[in-house]
Amino acid sequence: MADEQRGEGIYPVGKAMIGIAWLFATACYFPPLDASAAGPGGRALFGVLAVVHAVECLFFFPVLRKSERPLVQELWHTFLFGIVHISTLRREQEGR
């Protein structure tokens, strides 16, 4: 039981870390970060996040379709949080 509780706690942390990465990458398109040394790296990170998460949306589409929530919502969450959201969704589906 302790392992299950520990596993559930990692998903919010993962989502927070990915959210911070998205915020940083987006901020690199605006002053003052756009002209800083972090600007090009942040913009590259934005592109990598967008491509990888879009591929995840396509790859995990069958899992997303099985959700009780609207497909658009599941696609959006997968685009934002990737495999972390898919892992949460799979645990929900196994619990049913």
Secondary structure, DSSP 8 states (H G I E B T S, - for coil): -HHHHHHHHHHHHHHHHHHHHHHHHHHTTSTTGGGSTHHHHHHHHHHHHHHHHHHHHHHTHHHHHTSSS-HHHHHHHHHHHTHHHHHHHHHHHHH-
